[in-house]
Amino acid sequence: MHIHSFGPIVDENSKVLILGSIPGVKSLEKNQYYGHPRNQFWKIIYTMFDEKVEEDYERKVRFLLTHKIALWDVVKSCYREGSLDSNIKRPEINDFGMLFSKYPNIKFIFFNGSKAEEIFKRKVDKELIRGKQLFRLPSTSPARAISFNEKLKYWMKIKEYLKE
């Protein structure tokens, strides 16, 4: 099945960019980033700032932007059956040249899992990421079987870089 990602969640204050691969089936159905109820993305983000997760998606989006966090996917469109990253075929990537020129304050890029990082490093022009720091984090997907607290420990690095 041919699927498409969402537009970026970003504004001129964003310093950190979190990149996933492409939304899963549940997220696409809900038209929301990390819409699967068992994905730990929102719980991790809110826990990093000692806040309770809000149910309203628009509030979640504002929460990210308030904390200078942008969110997007590496893959703009691809062919994929189901939700597994391993099933991604013929990925077309998003326009990072446009994103980084329009939002020059983005200095730190965090990958939500290894597939996002792998595709990004293979397909994005190295010149576009000059001066930016890249980090891979454990996936928030329920398929990534390490404990919530273990994931959170890695994800807390984002908060450190927001202070810079």
N, C-alpha and C positions, 0 to 999 in steps of 0.2 A: 504494500500500500504506500502511495506517495503522501508524505506528511510535511507540514511546514511548522516552523517555530513561531514564536511571538516576537514582537518588537522589543527593544531594550527598555528596561526600567533604569533611567539615568537622568541626572540633571547636572548643571554646571558646577555643583559643589562635590560631586562624586570623586572620591580618592581611590576607592577600592572597587574592583570589578570582579564579581563572582561569575564564573562561566560553567554552565552545565553542557551536556552534549546536545540533546534535543528533548522536548517534553515527552513523557510517556503517555500511554493511552488515556489514563484517568485525567491527567493534566490537560490534555487536548480536549477531552469531553467537557471539562469545567472551564476551559479557556483561561487557565490560571497556571502560573509557574508553581511547581511542586504541589499539585492538587491531590496527589494520592494520599489518603489519610494515614498511611503507615510511613510515608517519607518523613524523615526527621528534620528537613531543612528549616522550616519555620520555628520548630521547637528549639533548635540549636541557635538560630539567630536571636530569638527573644531571650533565651537563657543566657547568652553572652552578655546581655545588657540587664540581667536580673529583672526581666519583665515577664508578664503572663501573656501567652499567645492570644492574639485577638482572632476572632472568627471571620470578621469582615475582610475581604481580600483587598479592598481599596485602602483600608487602614494598614494592612501589612505592607503594601507598596509604599505608603507614606512613611512608615516606620523605617524601611530600608533607606529611603532618601534622606530622612532626618539624620540618620547616622552616617551619611556620606558613602553609602554602599549602592553600587549599580549592579544590575543583574541582567544577564543575557545568556544566550546559548552560542556555542561555536558553530553548530550546524543550522543553516537557514532552511534547508529542505533535504530530504533523502527518501529512500525507499526502506521501509522497515515493517516487518510483521511483529506484532506484540510491542513490548516496551523495552526489551533488552538492548543495551548498547552494542552487544556483540552481533546483533542482527542489522545494524546500520549498513546500508549499501548505497553507493554513489552519492556521498555527501557533497552538498554545495554549501560553502561556508558563508557566514555573514560578512558584511562590509566593515571590517575593523579599521580600514583606512579612514573611512568617514567618521566612525565613532571616535577614534583617537584624535582626529583633527578638530572635531566639534567639541570634545570634552577633554582638553589637555591636562586637567587636574588628575586624571586617572594615572596613578603611578604603580599600583600594585594589582596584580592579577592572580586570583585564586581559582583553581580548577576544582570543581565538585566531582572528583573521581578521575580515574586514569584515562578513560576514553576521550573526554573533553580535551585533556592535555595532549594526548597523542595526536588527535586530528588537528588541533591548533598548531602544534609545533611542526607538523608535516605540511600544512597548507597555508599558513600565514607568513607573509614576507617578513623576514628578520628585521628589516629596516623599520617596520612599523612598531616594533616593541623595544627599540633602542631606548635605554634609560628607564625601562620599567622592570620591576622585579616579579618573577613568576614563582608560584608555589602550588603544589598539588596537595589537596586535602582528601581524606577518606570520604567516599561517596555517602551522601545522606540517604541513599536508596535503601529500602528494606532488604534488598538482595545483598548488601554489604554487611556481613554478619560480624561486626564488632560492637561492643556495648556503646550505649549512648554516651556515657561518661568518657570513654576512650575517644570517641569521635570529637566530643566537645573540647577535649584537651588540645587536639590539633587545631580545631576551628578558632579557638581563643586567640590564635596568632593574628587573626584579622584585627582584633581590637588593639593589639600592640601597634600595628602599622597605621591605624587610623589616627594615632597620637602624633605621628611624625609630620 
